[in-house]
Amino acid sequence: MRIWIEAGRVRRFVVQYETMIGGQRVPVVRYDTAHGYAHREQMFRDRELIKTRRSDRLSLDEALQFAGDDVRRHWRTYRRQFMRNQP
């Protein structure tokens, strides 16, 4: 998790769950603001990732909270989907 804060407000963030495959860290799911908006990227071993935009009604603080909660609660599901190559 990386968070950039300015004037006490979240300006950017990355929340990423990774797993180890063959001794290397591999991203499985990532929430970030890299494209100018909060979104989730769900990765798979042998297919294209799925990008889902988060609600514009959430502030970046709220989107960060949602992302952290979601990854903590569902990391096992994301890993299983990653390994099976299906959402």
mmCIF file as gemmi writes it, N, C-alpha and C atoms, coordinates in Angstrom:
data_model
loop_
_atom_site.group_PDB
_atom_site.id
_atom_site.type_symbol
_atom_site.label_atom_id
_atom_site.label_alt_id
_atom_site.label_comp_id
_atom_site.label_asym_id
_atom_site.label_entity_id
_atom_site.label_seq_id
_atom_site.pdbx_PDB_ins_code
_atom_site.Cartn_x
_atom_site.Cartn_y
_atom_site.Cartn_z
_atom_site.occupancy
_atom_site.B_iso_or_equiv
_atom_site.pdbx_formal_charge
_atom_site.auth_seq_id
_atom_site.auth_asym_id
_atom_site.pdbx_PDB_model_num
ATOM 1 N N . MET Axp A 1 ? 0.849 -1.166 0 1 0 ? 1 A 1
ATOM 2 C CA . MET Axp A 1 ? 0 0 0 1 0 ? 1 A 1
ATOM 3 C C . MET Axp A 1 ? 0.901 1.237 0 1 0 ? 1 A 1
ATOM 4 N N . ARG Axp A 2 ? 0.623 2.161 -0.894 1 0 ? 2 A 1
ATOM 5 C CA . ARG Axp A 2 ? 1.32 3.456 -0.927 1 0 ? 2 A 1
ATOM 6 C C . ARG Axp A 2 ? 0.258 4.543 -1.002 1 0 ? 2 A 1
ATOM 7 N N . ILE Axp A 3 ? 0.469 5.564 -0.196 1 0 ? 3 A 1
ATOM 8 C CA . ILE Axp A 3 ? -0.492 6.668 -0.131 1 0 ? 3 A 1
ATOM 9 C C . ILE Axp A 3 ? 0.267 7.977 -0.211 1 0 ? 3 A 1
ATOM 10 N N . TRP Axp A 4 ? -0.172 8.876 -1.104 1 0 ? 4 A 1
ATOM 11 C CA . TRP Axp A 4 ? 0.39 10.221 -1.211 1 0 ? 4 A 1
ATOM 12 C C . TRP Axp A 4 ? -0.623 11.184 -0.614 1 0 ? 4 A 1
ATOM 13 N N . ILE Axp A 5 ? -0.187 11.954 0.371 1 0 ? 5 A 1
ATOM 14 C CA . ILE Axp A 5 ? -1.074 12.892 1.064 1 0 ? 5 A 1
ATOM 15 C C . ILE Axp A 5 ? -0.518 14.302 0.925 1 0 ? 5 A 1
ATOM 16 N N . GLU Axp A 6 ? -1.402 15.241 0.617 1 0 ? 6 A 1
ATOM 17 C CA . GLU Axp A 6 ? -1.055 16.661 0.561 1 0 ? 6 A 1
ATOM 18 C C . GLU Axp A 6 ? -2.12 17.424 1.335 1 0 ? 6 A 1
ATOM 19 N N . ALA Axp A 7 ? -1.686 18.321 2.184 1 0 ? 7 A 1
ATOM 20 C CA . ALA Axp A 7 ? -2.604 19.146 2.988 1 0 ? 7 A 1
ATOM 21 C C . ALA Axp A 7 ? -3.624 18.284 3.731 1 0 ? 7 A 1
ATOM 22 N N . GLY Axp A 8 ? -3.168 17.121 4.217 1 0 ? 8 A 1
ATOM 23 C CA . GLY Axp A 8 ? -4.023 16.252 5.002 1 0 ? 8 A 1
ATOM 24 C C . GLY Axp A 8 ? -5.042 15.45 4.215 1 0 ? 8 A 1
ATOM 25 N N . ARG Axp A 9 ? -4.97 15.461 2.882 1 0 ? 9 A 1
ATOM 26 C CA . ARG Axp A 9 ? -5.925 14.742 2.029 1 0 ? 9 A 1
ATOM 27 C C . ARG Axp A 9 ? -5.192 13.736 1.147 1 0 ? 9 A 1
ATOM 28 N N . VAL Axp A 10 ? -5.826 12.613 0.891 1 0 ? 10 A 1
ATOM 29 C CA . VAL Axp A 10 ? -5.28 11.619 -0.03 1 0 ? 10 A 1
ATOM 30 C C . VAL Axp A 10 ? -5.305 12.207 -1.432 1 0 ? 10 A 1
ATOM 31 N N . ARG Axp A 11 ? -4.168 12.178 -2.113 1 0 ? 11 A 1
ATOM 32 C CA . ARG Axp A 11 ? -4.086 12.691 -3.489 1 0 ? 11 A 1
ATOM 33 C C . ARG Axp A 11 ? -3.899 11.566 -4.502 1 0 ? 11 A 1
ATOM 34 N N . ARG Axp A 12 ? -3.22 10.487 -4.076 1 0 ? 12 A 1
ATOM 35 C CA . ARG Axp A 12 ? -3.01 9.305 -4.923 1 0 ? 12 A 1
ATOM 36 C C . ARG Axp A 12 ? -2.826 8.111 -3.997 1 0 ? 12 A 1
ATOM 37 N N . PHE Axp A 13 ? -3.073 6.915 -4.545 1 0 ? 13 A 1
ATOM 38 C CA . PHE Axp A 13 ? -2.805 5.72 -3.755 1 0 ? 13 A 1
ATOM 39 C C . PHE Axp A 13 ? -2.647 4.498 -4.649 1 0 ? 13 A 1
ATOM 40 N N . VAL Axp A 14 ? -2.017 3.475 -4.074 1 0 ? 14 A 1
ATOM 41 C CA . VAL Axp A 14 ? -1.934 2.147 -4.669 1 0 ? 14 A 1
ATOM 42 C C . VAL Axp A 14 ? -2.138 1.147 -3.539 1 0 ? 14 A 1
ATOM 43 N N . VAL Axp A 15 ? -3.083 0.237 -3.725 1 0 ? 15 A 1
ATOM 44 C CA . VAL Axp A 15 ? -3.284 -0.884 -2.814 1 0 ? 15 A 1
ATOM 45 C C . VAL Axp A 15 ? -3.179 -2.123 -3.694 1 0 ? 15 A 1
ATOM 46 N N . GLN Axp A 16 ? -2.178 -2.964 -3.432 1 0 ? 16 A 1
ATOM 47 C CA . GLN Axp A 16 ? -1.935 -4.108 -4.311 1 0 ? 16 A 1
ATOM 48 C C . GLN Axp A 16 ? -1.714 -5.378 -3.501 1 0 ? 16 A 1
ATOM 49 N N . TYR Axp A 17 ? -2.362 -6.468 -3.935 1 0 ? 17 A 1
ATOM 50 C CA . TYR Axp A 17 ? -2.101 -7.784 -3.367 1 0 ? 17 A 1
ATOM 51 C C . TYR Axp A 17 ? -1.263 -8.548 -4.376 1 0 ? 17 A 1
ATOM 52 N N . GLU Axp A 18 ? -0.19 -9.143 -3.888 1 0 ? 18 A 1
ATOM 53 C CA . GLU Axp A 18 ? 0.704 -9.94 -4.723 1 0 ? 18 A 1
ATOM 54 C C . GLU Axp A 18 ? 0.816 -11.337 -4.147 1 0 ? 18 A 1
ATOM 55 N N . THR Axp A 19 ? 1.133 -12.31 -5.011 1 0 ? 19 A 1
ATOM 56 C CA . THR Axp A 19 ? 1.404 -13.671 -4.562 1 0 ? 19 A 1
ATOM 57 C C . THR Axp A 19 ? 2.74 -14.11 -5.137 1 0 ? 19 A 1
ATOM 58 N N . MET Axp A 20 ? 3.298 -15.17 -4.592 1 0 ? 20 A 1
ATOM 59 C CA . MET Axp A 20 ? 4.579 -15.696 -5.065 1 0 ? 20 A 1
ATOM 60 C C . MET Axp A 20 ? 4.32 -16.866 -6.006 1 0 ? 20 A 1
ATOM 61 N N . ILE Axp A 21 ? 4.91 -16.797 -7.188 1 0 ? 21 A 1
ATOM 62 C CA . ILE Axp A 21 ? 4.858 -17.89 -8.158 1 0 ? 21 A 1
ATOM 63 C C . ILE Axp A 21 ? 6.27 -18.078 -8.696 1 0 ? 21 A 1
ATOM 64 N N . GLY Axp A 22 ? 6.794 -19.271 -8.523 1 0 ? 22 A 1
ATOM 65 C CA . GLY Axp A 22 ? 8.138 -19.554 -9.006 1 0 ? 22 A 1
ATOM 66 C C . GLY Axp A 22 ? 9.193 -18.652 -8.399 1 0 ? 22 A 1
ATOM 67 N N . GLY Axp A 23 ? 9.003 -18.26 -7.15 1 0 ? 23 A 1
ATOM 68 C CA . GLY Axp A 23 ? 9.966 -17.41 -6.47 1 0 ? 23 A 1
ATOM 69 C C . GLY Axp A 23 ? 9.883 -15.938 -6.84 1 0 ? 23 A 1
ATOM 70 N N . GLN Axp A 24 ? 8.869 -15.543 -7.61 1 0 ? 24 A 1
ATOM 71 C CA . GLN Axp A 24 ? 8.705 -14.136 -7.993 1 0 ? 24 A 1
ATOM 72 C C . GLN Axp A 24 ? 7.363 -13.603 -7.503 1 0 ? 24 A 1
ATOM 73 N N . ARG Axp A 25 ? 7.386 -12.325 -7.113 1 0 ? 25 A 1
ATOM 74 C CA . ARG Axp A 25 ? 6.134 -11.66 -6.732 1 0 ? 25 A 1
ATOM 75 C C . ARG Axp A 25 ? 5.352 -11.316 -7.991 1 0 ? 25 A 1
ATOM 76 N N . VAL Axp A 26 ? 4.065 -11.645 -7.96 1 0 ? 26 A 1
ATOM 77 C CA . VAL Axp A 26 ? 3.198 -11.41 -9.109 1 0 ? 26 A 1
ATOM 78 C C . VAL Axp A 26 ? 1.954 -10.662 -8.621 1 0 ? 26 A 1
ATOM 79 N N . PRO Axp A 27 ? 1.608 -9.525 -9.237 1 0 ? 27 A 1
ATOM 80 C CA . PRO Axp A 27 ? 0.393 -8.805 -8.816 1 0 ? 27 A 1
ATOM 81 C C . PRO Axp A 27 ? -0.858 -9.591 -9.176 1 0 ? 27 A 1
ATOM 82 N N . VAL Axp A 28 ? -1.822 -9.599 -8.265 1 0 ? 28 A 1
ATOM 83 C CA . VAL Axp A 28 ? -3.077 -10.314 -8.45 1 0 ? 28 A 1
ATOM 84 C C . VAL Axp A 28 ? -4.239 -9.325 -8.587 1 0 ? 28 A 1
ATOM 85 N N . VAL Axp A 29 ? -4.279 -8.324 -7.707 1 0 ? 29 A 1
ATOM 86 C CA . VAL Axp A 29 ? -5.302 -7.285 -7.783 1 0 ? 29 A 1
ATOM 87 C C . VAL Axp A 29 ? -4.686 -5.978 -7.292 1 0 ? 29 A 1
ATOM 88 N N . ARG Axp A 30 ? -5.063 -4.886 -7.953 1 0 ? 30 A 1
ATOM 89 C CA . ARG Axp A 30 ? -4.508 -3.583 -7.585 1 0 ? 30 A 1
ATOM 90 C C . ARG Axp A 30 ? -5.602 -2.522 -7.717 1 0 ? 30 A 1
ATOM 91 N N . TYR Axp A 31 ? -5.698 -1.71 -6.696 1 0 ? 31 A 1
ATOM 92 C CA . TYR Axp A 31 ? -6.511 -0.493 -6.745 1 0 ? 31 A 1
ATOM 93 C C . TYR Axp A 31 ? -5.52 0.659 -6.83 1 0 ? 31 A 1
ATOM 94 N N . ASP Axp A 32 ? -5.761 1.597 -7.726 1 0 ? 32 A 1
ATOM 95 C CA . ASP Axp A 32 ? -4.883 2.755 -7.782 1 0 ? 32 A 1
ATOM 96 C C . ASP Axp A 32 ? -5.567 3.93 -8.456 1 0 ? 32 A 1
ATOM 97 N N . THR Axp A 33 ? -4.827 5.026 -8.516 1 0 ? 33 A 1
ATOM 98 C CA . THR Axp A 33 ? -5.318 6.254 -9.148 1 0 ? 33 A 1
ATOM 99 C C . THR Axp A 33 ? -4.393 6.674 -10.286 1 0 ? 33 A 1
ATOM 100 N N . ALA Axp A 34 ? -3.663 5.705 -10.856 1 0 ? 34 A 1
ATOM 101 C CA . ALA Axp A 34 ? -2.635 5.993 -11.853 1 0 ? 34 A 1
ATOM 102 C C . ALA Axp A 34 ? -3.168 6.635 -13.128 1 0 ? 34 A 1
ATOM 103 N N . HIS Axp A 35 ? -4.406 6.463 -13.458 1 0 ? 35 A 1
ATOM 104 C CA . HIS Axp A 35 ? -4.958 7.021 -14.697 1 0 ? 35 A 1
ATOM 105 C C . HIS Axp A 35 ? -5.849 8.24 -14.435 1 0 ? 35 A 1
ATOM 106 N N . GLY Axp A 36 ? -5.679 8.838 -13.257 1 0 ? 36 A 1
ATOM 107 C CA . GLY Axp A 36 ? -6.433 10.036 -12.925 1 0 ? 36 A 1
ATOM 108 C C . GLY Axp A 36 ? -7.758 9.778 -12.238 1 0 ? 36 A 1
ATOM 109 N N . TYR Axp A 37 ? -8.05 8.511 -11.952 1 0 ? 37 A 1
ATOM 110 C CA . TYR Axp A 37 ? -9.275 8.155 -11.247 1 0 ? 37 A 1
ATOM 111 C C . TYR Axp A 37 ? -9.043 6.842 -10.503 1 0 ? 37 A 1
ATOM 112 N N . ALA Axp A 38 ? -9.845 6.588 -9.484 1 0 ? 38 A 1
ATOM 113 C CA . ALA Axp A 38 ? -9.708 5.356 -8.703 1 0 ? 38 A 1
ATOM 114 C C . ALA Axp A 38 ? -10.311 4.192 -9.487 1 0 ? 38 A 1
ATOM 115 N N . HIS Axp A 39 ? -9.555 3.112 -9.589 1 0 ? 39 A 1
ATOM 116 C CA . HIS Axp A 39 ? -10.03 1.936 -10.3 1 0 ? 39 A 1
ATOM 117 C C . HIS Axp A 39 ? -9.35 0.683 -9.758 1 0 ? 39 A 1
ATOM 118 N N . ARG Axp A 40 ? -9.94 -0.475 -10.104 1 0 ? 40 A 1
ATOM 119 C CA . ARG Axp A 40 ? -9.374 -1.769 -9.736 1 0 ? 40 A 1
ATOM 120 C C . ARG Axp A 40 ? -8.906 -2.477 -11.001 1 0 ? 40 A 1
ATOM 121 N N . GLU Axp A 41 ? -7.739 -3.086 -10.919 1 0 ? 41 A 1
ATOM 122 C CA . GLU Axp A 41 ? -7.241 -3.932 -11.994 1 0 ? 41 A 1
ATOM 123 C C . GLU Axp A 41 ? -7.067 -5.332 -11.412 1 0 ? 41 A 1
ATOM 124 N N . GLN Axp A 42 ? -7.825 -6.283 -11.962 1 0 ? 42 A 1
ATOM 125 C CA . GLN Axp A 42 ? -7.73 -7.666 -11.516 1 0 ? 42 A 1
ATOM 126 C C . GLN Axp A 42 ? -6.959 -8.438 -12.577 1 0 ? 42 A 1
ATOM 127 N N . MET Axp A 43 ? -5.859 -9.08 -12.16 1 0 ? 43 A 1
ATOM 128 C CA . MET Axp A 43 ? -4.983 -9.767 -13.082 1 0 ? 43 A 1
ATOM 129 C C . MET Axp A 43 ? -5.26 -11.273 -13.092 1 0 ? 43 A 1
ATOM 130 N N . PHE Axp A 44 ? -4.82 -11.903 -14.17 1 0 ? 44 A 1
ATOM 131 C CA . PHE Axp A 44 ? -4.936 -13.345 -14.338 1 0 ? 44 A 1
ATOM 132 C C . PHE Axp A 44 ? -3.629 -13.869 -14.934 1 0 ? 44 A 1
ATOM 133 N N . ARG Axp A 45 ? -3.346 -15.138 -14.729 1 0 ? 45 A 1
ATOM 134 C CA . ARG Axp A 45 ? -2.062 -15.685 -15.179 1 0 ? 45 A 1
ATOM 135 C C . ARG Axp A 45 ? -1.9 -15.642 -16.689 1 0 ? 45 A 1
ATOM 136 N N . ASP Axp A 46 ? -2.921 -16.049 -17.424 1 0 ? 46 A 1
ATOM 137 C CA . ASP Axp A 46 ? -2.769 -16.203 -18.869 1 0 ? 46 A 1
ATOM 138 C C . ASP Axp A 46 ? -3.838 -15.495 -19.68 1 0 ? 46 A 1
ATOM 139 N N . ARG Axp A 47 ? -4.31 -14.365 -19.184 1 0 ? 47 A 1
ATOM 140 C CA . ARG Axp A 47 ? -5.281 -13.588 -19.966 1 0 ? 47 A 1
ATOM 141 C C . ARG Axp A 47 ? -5.197 -12.127 -19.564 1 0 ? 47 A 1
ATOM 142 N N . GLU Axp A 48 ? -5.904 -11.291 -20.308 1 0 ? 48 A 1
ATOM 143 C CA . GLU Axp A 48 ? -5.898 -9.852 -20.066 1 0 ? 48 A 1
ATOM 144 C C . GLU Axp A 48 ? -6.51 -9.522 -18.712 1 0 ? 48 A 1
ATOM 145 N N . LEU Axp A 49 ? -6.023 -8.442 -18.122 1 0 ? 49 A 1
ATOM 146 C CA . LEU Axp A 49 ? -6.59 -7.981 -16.858 1 0 ? 49 A 1
ATOM 147 C C . LEU Axp A 49 ? -7.956 -7.364 -17.088 1 0 ? 49 A 1
ATOM 148 N N . ILE Axp A 50 ? -8.718 -7.245 -16.028 1 0 ? 50 A 1
ATOM 149 C CA . ILE Axp A 50 ? -10.023 -6.579 -16.057 1 0 ? 50 A 1
ATOM 150 C C . ILE Axp A 50 ? -9.901 -5.297 -15.241 1 0 ? 50 A 1
ATOM 151 N N . LYS Axp A 51 ? -10.216 -4.159 -15.874 1 0 ? 51 A 1
ATOM 152 C CA . LYS Axp A 51 ? -10.166 -2.864 -15.196 1 0 ? 51 A 1
ATOM 153 C C . LYS Axp A 51 ? -11.586 -2.417 -14.886 1 0 ? 51 A 1
ATOM 154 N N . THR Axp A 52 ? -11.83 -2.048 -13.626 1 0 ? 52 A 1
ATOM 155 C CA . THR Axp A 52 ? -13.138 -1.607 -13.178 1 0 ? 52 A 1
ATOM 156 C C . THR Axp A 52 ? -12.998 -0.246 -12.519 1 0 ? 52 A 1
ATOM 157 N N . ARG Axp A 53 ? -13.707 0.731 -13.043 1 0 ? 53 A 1
ATOM 158 C CA . ARG Axp A 53 ? -13.678 2.078 -12.463 1 0 ? 53 A 1
ATOM 159 C C . ARG Axp A 53 ? -14.507 2.11 -11.187 1 0 ? 53 A 1
ATOM 160 N N . ARG Axp A 54 ? -13.996 2.751 -10.168 1 0 ? 54 A 1
ATOM 161 C CA . ARG Axp A 54 ? -14.726 2.932 -8.907 1 0 ? 54 A 1
ATOM 162 C C . ARG Axp A 54 ? -15.651 4.124 -9.058 1 0 ? 54 A 1
ATOM 163 N N . SER Axp A 55 ? -16.639 4.213 -8.228 1 0 ? 55 A 1
ATOM 164 C CA . SER Axp A 55 ? -17.631 5.281 -8.296 1 0 ? 55 A 1
ATOM 165 C C . SER Axp A 55 ? -16.99 6.659 -8.18 1 0 ? 55 A 1
ATOM 166 N N . ASP Axp A 56 ? -17.393 7.569 -9.052 1 0 ? 56 A 1
ATOM 167 C CA . ASP Axp A 56 ? -16.926 8.96 -8.979 1 0 ? 56 A 1
ATOM 168 C C . ASP Axp A 56 ? -17.475 9.668 -7.747 1 0 ? 56 A 1
ATOM 169 N N . ARG Axp A 57 ? -18.496 9.095 -7.127 1 0 ? 57 A 1
ATOM 170 C CA . ARG Axp A 57 ? -19.092 9.723 -5.945 1 0 ? 57 A 1
ATOM 171 C C . ARG Axp A 57 ? -18.245 9.529 -4.696 1 0 ? 57 A 1
ATOM 172 N N . LEU Axp A 58 ? -17.285 8.602 -4.742 1 0 ? 58 A 1
ATOM 173 C CA . LEU Axp A 58 ? -16.409 8.393 -3.597 1 0 ? 58 A 1
ATOM 174 C C . LEU Axp A 58 ? -15.251 9.382 -3.633 1 0 ? 58 A 1
ATOM 175 N N . SER Axp A 59 ? -14.914 9.939 -2.495 1 0 ? 59 A 1
ATOM 176 C CA . SER Axp A 59 ? -13.701 10.749 -2.412 1 0 ? 59 A 1
ATOM 177 C C . SER Axp A 59 ? -12.516 9.793 -2.487 1 0 ? 59 A 1
ATOM 178 N N . LEU Axp A 60 ? -11.316 10.315 -2.699 1 0 ? 60 A 1
ATOM 179 C CA . LEU Axp A 60 ? -10.138 9.444 -2.719 1 0 ? 60 A 1
ATOM 180 C C . LEU Axp A 60 ? -9.918 8.796 -1.357 1 0 ? 60 A 1
ATOM 181 N N . ASP Axp A 61 ? -10.248 9.509 -0.275 1 0 ? 61 A 1
ATOM 182 C CA . ASP Axp A 61 ? -10.161 8.918 1.063 1 0 ? 61 A 1
ATOM 183 C C . ASP Axp A 61 ? -11.089 7.701 1.167 1 0 ? 61 A 1
ATOM 184 N N . GLU Axp A 62 ? -12.314 7.845 0.68 1 0 ? 62 A 1
ATOM 185 C CA . GLU Axp A 62 ? -13.288 6.75 0.731 1 0 ? 62 A 1
ATOM 186 C C . GLU Axp A 62 ? -12.883 5.607 -0.195 1 0 ? 62 A 1
ATOM 187 N N . ALA Axp A 63 ? -12.381 5.939 -1.375 1 0 ? 63 A 1
ATOM 188 C CA . ALA Axp A 63 ? -11.939 4.911 -2.317 1 0 ? 63 A 1
ATOM 189 C C . ALA Axp A 63 ? -10.764 4.122 -1.74 1 0 ? 63 A 1
ATOM 190 N N . LEU Axp A 64 ? -9.844 4.79 -1.075 1 0 ? 64 A 1
ATOM 191 C CA . LEU Axp A 64 ? -8.714 4.124 -0.42 1 0 ? 64 A 1
ATOM 192 C C . LEU Axp A 64 ? -9.216 3.182 0.667 1 0 ? 64 A 1
ATOM 193 N N . GLN Axp A 65 ? -10.14 3.643 1.486 1 0 ? 65 A 1
ATOM 194 C CA . GLN Axp A 65 ? -10.71 2.794 2.546 1 0 ? 65 A 1
ATOM 195 C C . GLN Axp A 65 ? -11.382 1.562 1.953 1 0 ? 65 A 1
ATOM 196 N N . PHE Axp A 66 ? -12.176 1.78 0.901 1 0 ? 66 A 1
ATOM 197 C CA . PHE Axp A 66 ? -12.853 0.67 0.224 1 0 ? 66 A 1
ATOM 198 C C . PHE Axp A 66 ? -11.839 -0.334 -0.311 1 0 ? 66 A 1
ATOM 199 N N . ALA Axp A 67 ? -10.786 0.163 -0.961 1 0 ? 67 A 1
ATOM 200 C CA . ALA Axp A 67 ? -9.768 -0.705 -1.561 1 0 ? 67 A 1
ATOM 201 C C . ALA Axp A 67 ? -9.086 -1.565 -0.499 1 0 ? 67 A 1
ATOM 202 N N . GLY Axp A 68 ? -8.66 -0.953 0.585 1 0 ? 68 A 1
ATOM 203 C CA . GLY Axp A 68 ? -8.008 -1.7 1.658 1 0 ? 68 A 1
ATOM 204 C C . GLY Axp A 68 ? -8.918 -2.762 2.238 1 0 ? 68 A 1
ATOM 205 N N . ASP Axp A 69 ? -10.163 -2.391 2.492 1 0 ? 69 A 1
ATOM 206 C CA . ASP Axp A 69 ? -11.132 -3.348 3.039 1 0 ? 69 A 1
ATOM 207 C C . ASP Axp A 69 ? -11.38 -4.495 2.071 1 0 ? 69 A 1
ATOM 208 N N . ASP Axp A 70 ? -11.553 -4.175 0.791 1 0 ? 70 A 1
ATOM 209 C CA . ASP Axp A 70 ? -11.84 -5.199 -0.21 1 0 ? 70 A 1
ATOM 210 C C . ASP Axp A 70 ? -10.685 -6.2 -0.326 1 0 ? 70 A 1
ATOM 211 N N . VAL Axp A 71 ? -9.465 -5.713 -0.407 1 0 ? 71 A 1
ATOM 212 C CA . VAL Axp A 71 ? -8.316 -6.614 -0.542 1 0 ? 71 A 1
ATOM 213 C C . VAL Axp A 71 ? -8.165 -7.471 0.713 1 0 ? 71 A 1
ATOM 214 N N . ARG Axp A 72 ? -8.314 -6.9 1.891 1 0 ? 72 A 1
ATOM 215 C CA . ARG Axp A 72 ? -8.215 -7.684 3.127 1 0 ? 72 A 1
ATOM 216 C C . ARG Axp A 72 ? -9.287 -8.77 3.19 1 0 ? 72 A 1
ATOM 217 N N . ARG Axp A 73 ? -10.49 -8.45 2.767 1 0 ? 73 A 1
ATOM 218 C CA . ARG Axp A 73 ? -11.598 -9.414 2.852 1 0 ? 73 A 1
ATOM 219 C C . ARG Axp A 73 ? -11.573 -10.473 1.752 1 0 ? 73 A 1
ATOM 220 N N . HIS Axp A 74 ? -11.111 -10.112 0.552 1 0 ? 74 A 1
ATOM 221 C CA . HIS Axp A 74 ? -11.3 -10.989 -0.609 1 0 ? 74 A 1
ATOM 222 C C . HIS Axp A 74 ? -10.011 -11.48 -1.267 1 0 ? 74 A 1
ATOM 223 N N . TRP Axp A 75 ? -8.86 -11.325 -0.628 1 0 ? 75 A 1
ATOM 224 C CA . TRP Axp A 75 ? -7.608 -11.705 -1.28 1 0 ? 75 A 1
ATOM 225 C C . TRP Axp A 75 ? -7.592 -13.171 -1.678 1 0 ? 75 A 1
ATOM 226 N N . ARG Axp A 76 ? -8.197 -14.05 -0.872 1 0 ? 76 A 1
ATOM 227 C CA . ARG Axp A 76 ? -8.218 -15.48 -1.225 1 0 ? 76 A 1
ATOM 228 C C . ARG Axp A 76 ? -9.015 -15.707 -2.518 1 0 ? 76 A 1
ATOM 229 N N . THR Axp A 77 ? -10.13 -15.019 -2.65 1 0 ? 77 A 1
ATOM 230 C CA . THR Axp A 77 ? -10.945 -15.137 -3.862 1 0 ? 77 A 1
ATOM 231 C C . THR Axp A 77 ? -10.18 -14.618 -5.068 1 0 ? 77 A 1
ATOM 232 N N . TYR Axp A 78 ? -9.529 -13.459 -4.931 1 0 ? 78 A 1
ATOM 233 C CA . TYR Axp A 78 ? -8.756 -12.915 -6.048 1 0 ? 78 A 1
ATOM 234 C C . TYR Axp A 78 ? -7.635 -13.867 -6.453 1 0 ? 78 A 1
ATOM 235 N N . ARG Axp A 79 ? -6.967 -14.475 -5.465 1 0 ? 79 A 1
ATOM 236 C CA . ARG Axp A 79 ? -5.879 -15.419 -5.788 1 0 ? 79 A 1
ATOM 237 C C . ARG Axp A 79 ? -6.431 -16.641 -6.514 1 0 ? 79 A 1
ATOM 238 N N . ARG Axp A 80 ? -7.542 -17.18 -6.03 1 0 ? 80 A 1
ATOM 239 C CA . ARG Axp A 80 ? -8.158 -18.349 -6.679 1 0 ? 80 A 1
ATOM 240 C C . ARG Axp A 80 ? -8.548 -18.009 -8.119 1 0 ? 80 A 1
ATOM 241 N N . GLN Axp A 81 ? -9.145 -16.854 -8.332 1 0 ? 81 A 1
ATOM 242 C CA . GLN Axp A 81 ? -9.529 -16.44 -9.682 1 0 ? 81 A 1
ATOM 243 C C . GLN Axp A 81 ? -8.299 -16.239 -10.558 1 0 ? 81 A 1
ATOM 244 N N . PHE Axp A 82 ? -7.249 -15.667 -10.002 1 0 ? 82 A 1
ATOM 245 C CA . PHE Axp A 82 ? -5.998 -15.469 -10.729 1 0 ? 82 A 1
ATOM 246 C C . PHE Axp A 82 ? -5.454 -16.804 -11.215 1 0 ? 82 A 1
ATOM 247 N N . MET Axp A 83 ? -5.415 -17.788 -10.325 1 0 ? 83 A 1
ATOM 248 C CA . MET Axp A 83 ? -4.841 -19.087 -10.66 1 0 ? 83 A 1
ATOM 249 C C . MET Axp A 83 ? -5.707 -19.844 -11.685 1 0 ? 83 A 1
ATOM 250 N N . ARG Axp A 84 ? -7.018 -19.624 -11.643 1 0 ? 84 A 1
ATOM 251 C CA . ARG Axp A 84 ? -7.938 -20.302 -12.567 1 0 ? 84 A 1
ATOM 252 C C . ARG Axp A 84 ? -8.158 -19.514 -13.856 1 0 ? 84 A 1
ATOM 253 N N . ASN Axp A 85 ? -7.643 -18.295 -13.921 1 0 ? 85 A 1
ATOM 254 C CA . ASN Axp A 85 ? -7.814 -17.439 -15.094 1 0 ? 85 A 1
ATOM 255 C C . ASN Axp A 85 ? -9.256 -17.067 -15.382 1 0 ? 85 A 1
ATOM 256 N N . GLN Axp A 86 ? -10.057 -16.926 -14.326 1 0 ? 86 A 1
ATOM 257 C CA . GLN Axp A 86 ? -11.447 -16.516 -14.546 1 0 ? 86 A 1
ATOM 258 C C . GLN Axp A 86 ? -11.935 -15.654 -13.388 1 0 ? 86 A 1
ATOM 259 N N . PRO Axp A 87 ? -12.775 -14.664 -13.701 1 0 ? 87 A 1
ATOM 260 C CA . PRO Axp A 87 ? -13.328 -13.807 -12.648 1 0 ? 87 A 1
ATOM 261 C C . PRO Axp A 87 ? -14.407 -14.528 -11.846 1 0 ? 87 A 1
